[in-house]
Structures are given as C-alpha cells and as structure tokens.
C-alpha cells in the first residue's frame, strides 16, 4: 500500500468512524512535527491541529474519534434504529 502524505506530513496512524477518517501526520522537519486531520475519501484533509509531540496528537485523535462516535450513536438513536 502506498504511503499517504499531505503538505509534507507522512500519515502514520488513523482511525475510521463511519465515513470519516481521523489521521496523524508526521514531518520531522516541521516546527510542529505532528498534525491531526479529519479526512474524507482518503485524500481530503481538513481541520488540522498541529502539535509538538505524538502523545498530544494521539490525545486529539482519540478525542475527535470519540466525539464522532458519540455523534453517530446519537444520530442512530434519533432515527430509532
């Protein structure tokens, strides 16, 4: 599988919730070497949060994924499914 990149950041981790993917990118040359993006269709990256270390990136990734999971569960319960 090809390694994905976005604006010089190599995608090193990801979580899928429904149709949304949340990814961590890494660029060792950047002043903020880690970033967390929301991603649609494998290549549409948005809502970047740039941080200085991997632990902070993982915390953001997990929080975003948790929020998306909660929204998805709420949406399903509102439909009565």
Secondary structure, 3 states (H helix, E strand, C coil): CCCCEECCEEEEEEEEECCEEEEEEECCCCCCCEEEEEEECCCEEEEEEEECCHHHHHHHHHHHHHHHHHHHHHHHHHHCC
